[in-house]
Amino acid sequence: MSKLIRGYEVVIGLETHVQLSTHSKIFSGASTRFGAEPNTQACAVDLALPGTLPVMNRGAVDRAICFGLAVGATVAHRSIFARKNYFYPDLPKGYQISQYEAPVVQGGSVGFFVGDQAHRVNLTRAHLEEDAGKSLHEDYAGQTGIDLNRAGTPLLEIVTEPDMRCSAEASEYARALHALVVWLGLCDGNMAEGSFRCDANVSVRKPGAPFGTRREIKNLNSFKFLQQAIDYEVNWQIDLIEDGGKVQQATALFNPDTGETRAMRSKEDAHDYRYFPDPDLPPLVIAEDWIERVRTQMPELPRAMAERFQREYNLPAYDASIMTQGKAFATYFETAAQACKQPKLVANWLMGEISRRLNTQGLTIDACPVAAATLASLIARIHDGTLSNHAAKQLFEALWGEGGEVDALIDRLGLRQMNDSGALETIIDEVLAANAKSVEEYRAGKEKAFNALVGQAMKATKGKGNPAQVNELLKKKLG
């Protein structure tokens, strides 16, 4: 059942523009390298000079096929390119080459978790298209400059069904999609450079009512902004409706400085773009052997790897999904798990202390100061009783800050756990003699007194006593 916000059901669909990792543009040989001087990577085709004709980039098609296979979609054996007609200064042709009625990828789904709850969003389509140029408004003395370096950059636009019901679902779906396209090598995933950007279609309705009028929030280039923009838009629409107004279909922008959305222009419908098949491009025909060639070159997919981690390492489904959030993360986990034979403990450390520190310092797992083999050694020392959990955290702190070898640091920092039953028995005898009142209270049925005695025994061992042994010996001594 959908969670209601102020008595309204939220309906969200996302359109995500994924910049494909080809070295050249979708219909020309110009470079797609980011950061070049304006208009130095725009050839005659990108500039729409008379007499130029587009030629399809096979690498872009390979990547679209790969995505379709990864999400369980149908890869169309025949798809059509269309002209999407609109005027904008950074669109020299006056139309964008895209796909409309017959996209290359049809259907499919993406699974993800919100907290520990599994979700799945159905995809409507994924189609190939070219990017437009870029309007530059800064440093031009009140004028606007046009940079056509980006014009013709290959995009895969991935469109969902309106399946999401809150901003957290939308954010986690976008994260999962981002992780997938980066995993597959389809996109570098650099959101700051615009390689992965989302448009959110948001509407609200009373439960059971028809879909409300949607507004589209354009060009959201961070997961945080995506969630903030949706939350603001939902409350804005509800306020408007509650005040007796009606939501008008519109394209909106999100201002991260104010946390607000604002309408930019009325939203066009498909017929406003006057789509028609592009006469310069023949239908895109994809034979079955082309699809199979792409399939054989694909890496193990996150979903398949997560299922394998559940089978081989006995991980819960949620843990397995987190371990496969990225290739580097999965490799780190598997390297450590195989080395120490304690996969659940490795997963716990990765989801806990390591992720917390990486997030705090803005690091990726590739830059983790504690290598997978080092974490495996630390966990092995917990498992064999050399380290208590408390001492393990102290050791991890040292490894993160200064590095080093696990066993050498254990000795240097004096962290080795006391497992000598004879020495522990002597200490416990002294604790019981010094705490006769607690002994008497425990024997009178007060369980809290036992915890107090455990605390005194651990204090006497300076935290180095093996907790399991301390508990066992205390219970034995107390009868």
N, C-alpha and C positions, 0 to 999 in steps of 0.2 A: 504494500500500500504506500502511495506517495506521501512524503512528508509535506504538510501544508504550511505555508507562510502567511500568517495573518488571515487564515481562512481561504487562501488561494493556492491552487496548484501551479507550480512553475513548469514551463515547457521550454526545453533548450535543445537546439541542434547546433552543431559546429561545422564550419567549412574551414579547412586547414590548407594553406598553401605551402607545399613542401618544395623547396628549390633543389632540383636534382643535381647530383654530383658529377655531371659531365664537364669536360674541359671546354667544350664549345657550346654554342647556343642551339636552341631546338630546331631552327630552320636556316641557320647560317654557320659559317666556320669561325665567327668571331669568338674571342676568349670570354669566359665567364668569371675570370679572376676578380676577386673583390679588392676594392681600394685603389684602383687605377685613377689617373687624372680624368676629369669629366670628358666624355665623348672621345676617348682614345680607344675604346673597344666597341665601337659601333660602326659596322661595315655598311655597304650600300643596301643590303637586304634589310638591316635593322632601321636604316634611315628611310626606307620605303621609296627609294629613288625609282623613277620610271624604268620599266623593263626588267626589274629584278624579280626573281621567282624563289619561293621557299623550297628547301630540300630537307626532308625529315631526318633527324638525328637518330640513328639506330640505337645508340646508347640510352637515350631517353626512353625508348620503347622497352628495352631490356629491363630498365628499372621499374617501369609501370607493371610489366609482367611479374616481376619478382614480388612487388607489393601485393598484387592480386593473389598470387599463390600463398603468400604469408598470412593473409587474412581470410583464406578460404572462399574467395570470391570467384566469380566466373570471369575468365579472361576472354573477351570477345574476339572471335576469329576475324571479324570484319567491323571496323569502327570508322566513323566519319569525322572529319574536321569541318568546323563551321566558322563563319565570320560573325563575331559579336560586335555590332556596330554602336559606337558612341564616340563623342568628341571629347578629347582632353588634350591639353598641350603636350603632354609627354607620350602621346600615342600617335606617331607620325602618319600611320596608314589611315587613321580614322576608324579602325576596327581592330579587334584582337582576335587572333586565331586561337580557337578553343574547340571543345567538343560539347555537343548539346544532346541531341536525341540518341546518339549511339556512342557512348563512352567506351573506352578500352577496358575498364574494370567495372564490374557490375555486382553489387551485393557485397557480402563478406561481413565480418564483425571483429571487434577488438575487445578483449577481456582485460579487466583490471580489478584492483581492490580499493575500496574506500574504508579505511580502517582495516578491520579483518573481514569485511563483508565483500563477497565476490559480486561483480557487476559485469554486464556485457552490453555493448552498444552496437546496434546494427548499422552498417554502412549502406547508403543509397548507391554510391558510385565513387569512382576516382577517375578523373579525366586529365589528359595532357593539354597544356596550353602554354602560351608564351607570356612572360611578364611584360609590363609596361616600363617606360622609363621612370625618371624621378624628377620631381619639381623641387628646386632648391630655393628656399626663401631667406636664408641668412647670408650676410656679407654681400648683398647685391644692391645696397643703397635704396631699399624700398621696391626693388624689382625682383622678378622671379627668374631664376636660371633653370635651364632644362639639361639634365644629364641623361643621355641615352645609352650609357654603358650597360644598364640593366635590361634595356629593351631586347626582347627575344630570349631572355634567360629561361631555360626549361622549368616548368612547374608541373607538379602533380597536385591537383586540387581534390581533396578527400572530403566527401560530404556525408554527414551522418543522417540517420533518421532522427526525428525529434524525441529521442528516448531518454534524455537526461532530465532530472527533476530538481536539481539543486546545483549551486555553484561548485560544491566540493566534487560532485560526480563529473562535472565538465572539466575541472582542473585535473583530476586524476586520469580521466580519459586522455586528455591532451598530453600528460606526462607519459602515459603508456604508448601512445602513438609516436611521440618524439623518440622514446627509447627504441621502439621497433625500427623506425626508418634509419636511425643512426646505426643500430645493430646490423642491419642489412647492408649498410654502406650506400644507401640511396641518397643520403643528405648528410651534410656535416653538422646539422642541428644548431648552428650558431644563431641564436635568436636575436642577439644584439645587431647582427649584420643582416637580419631579415630573412635568413634561410628557412625559418619555420615560424609562420605567423597565422593566427587564428581570427576568424570572424565568428561572433556568437549571435545566433538568432534567438531572441528571448521574447516570450509572451507569458501572460498569466490568465488563468480562468478559474471559475468556481468548479469544484469537483463534479464531473459528469457533463459539464457544458462543452460545446464545441471549442476548438482551439481559438485562442484570442488573436488579436492582431499583433504581429511580431515587429520588433525593431532589430536591425542588424548593427552590432557594434563591430567596427572594422579595425583590422591591423593591430591585434593585441599580441605583443611580442614577449610576454612573460607570463608564467603560470599564476603568479601573484596578481598581476594586473587583470588577467582573465577572470579570476575569482572576485576581485574587488569590483570590476565593471559589472558583472552579472548581479552581484548583491545590490549595488546601487540602482541598477536599472529595474530590478524586480520591485524594490520599494517605491521607486519613482512611478512605475506603472500602477501599482496598487493605490498610491496616494491620488493619482489622477482619476482613476476609476471611482474611488470612494468620494471624491469631490464632485462627481457628476460628469466628468469629462470622458472623452473617448481617445484611446490610443490610435495614433495615425501611423501607418506604415512608413518607416523612415530609416535612413542610414545614419548611424550615430558614431561619434568618436568618444574615447575615454581620455580624460585628463588625469594622469597619475598624481599631479601636484595637488589637485582639489579633490580627487577621488570621485569625480562626477562624470556622467555621460551627457552629451549634448547633441541634438539633431544637427546633421550637416546638410542633408538634402532629403527630399522625399524619395522613397524607395521605388526603384523601377521594378516592373514585372518583366517576365521573359519576352513578352511581345514588344516591349519598348526597345529591345536591342535588335529587333529585326534579324534574328538568326537565319542564315541560309548556308547551304554547303559551300565550302570554299572551292571555287572552280580551278584554282591553281594547285590543289593537292588531291591526288587520287585517294580512294578509300585505303585505310591502313589494314592490310591483310596479314594476319598472324597465323602461320601454319602450326599444327600440333607439334612438329619437331622443334620449332623455335621455342615453344613453351617448355618442352621437355629439356632442351639444352639449358635454359635458364634455371629450371628446377634442379638439375644436377650440380649447378655451380653455387647453389644457395648454402649458407651455413646452417648449422642446427638452429632451429627457431627457439625463441625464448619459451614459448608454450611447451614445446617438446622437451626442452632442457629442464623446465620446472617439473614436468611429469617424471623425467628420469631422476631428478634429485629426490623426488618423493619415493620412488622405487628403490634407488640404490643407497640413499642416505637416510631414508625413513624420516624425511622432513615433513612437517605439516604443510598443507597447501599454501598458507599465507607466507610462511618462511621461504618456501621454494620460489614464490613469486618475487619476493624481495631480493633473494640471491640472484635472480635472473633479470634484474632491472637494467643491467647493462653488461656488455661482454667482459669488460675489465673487472667488474664486481663479481661476475660468475667465475671468472678465472681465479681471482683471489680466493674466493670461497673454496673452490674445488682443490686448489693447491694446498691450502691449509688443512682441509678435511682429510685429504688422502695422507698427509704427513703425520697427523696426530691421531687419526681414526676416531675423532670425536666431532662428527659433523654438526650435531645440535649445539654443542658448546661454541663451535666456530660461528654458527649462524647467530647465536645470542650475542656474541661479542661484536659481530658486524652490525647487527640491528641496533645494538645499544651503544657501548662506549665509542666504538670507532666511528659510527655514523654521526653521533653527537659532536665529536671533535672535528670531523671533516666539515660538517655543516657550519659549525661555529667559525672555523678558519677559512671557509670558502674553498676547500680543497676537493679534488676528485680522488677516487680510490687509487688512481695511478700515482698520485703524489703522497700517498699515505706514508708517514715516516716509519711505521712498523710494517715490515715486509710480511708476506703470507707465511713464509717459513719461520719467521721469528714468533708470530702469533701462535703457530702450531707448537713451537717449543714451550711457550708459556702455558698453553692449555695442557700439554702433556705433563707439565710439572704440577698443575692443579690435580690432574687425574691420578697421578702416582703418589699424591700426598705430600710432595715436597713443599707446595705452596698452599696456604689458606686462601680463601677468596679475598680477604682483606689484603693479604700480602701481594696477591696477584695484581690488585689495583695499584698498589704502590710501585710494583715492578713495571707495570704498563706505563705509569706516569714517567718513570725514568727512561724507558725505551722510547717513548714518544718525544721526550725533550732532548735526550742526548744520544740515543742509540746504544748499541753495545750487544754483547752476547748474553743470553738468558742466564746460563748457569754461573757465569762470572759475576754478573750483577746480583744474583741471589746471595752469593757469598759476601760480596763487597758491602751490600746493604743489610746483611744480617737478616734475611727474610726466610731462611729455611725453617719449615714447620717442625715442631717438636713431636716426634712420633715414638720416642723411647718410652714404652709403657712403664718401665721401672722408675724413670725420672718423673714421669707424670704422676705415678702413684704416690711418690714421696711428697710432691707438691700438693696433691689433693688431701693427703693426710694432714698436712699443715693447715690447709684452708679449713677443713672440717673442725680441727682443734680450735682454730681462731674464730669460728663462727658457730658456736654451740647453739645460740638462739635460733639461727636459721635452720639448723639441723633439727631442733626440737619442733619448730613450726612445720617443717616438711613432714615429719613423722606424725604430726597431728592432722595432716591432710591438706595443708596449704601449698598448692602447686607452685605459687609464685616464689616461695622460698627456694625451690629448686633452681629456678632461673637466677636468683640472686647468688646462689652458690656457684653456678656455672660462670657467672660474670666474675666472681672473685678468683676462680681458678684460672680463667683466661688472663685476668689482670696479673696474676702471679707468674704466668708464663710469658708475660709481656706480649700477649697476643699471638704467640707462636705455637701454642698447644693445638693439637689436632682436635677440632671441636667434637667430632664423632667419638674419639677415644675418651675425651674429657667427660662427655655425657655418659658413656658406657661405664667408666670407672666410678663416677659419682653414684650412679644408680646401684652399682654392685656394692659400694661401701655403705650406702644408706639402707641396704637391705630391700 
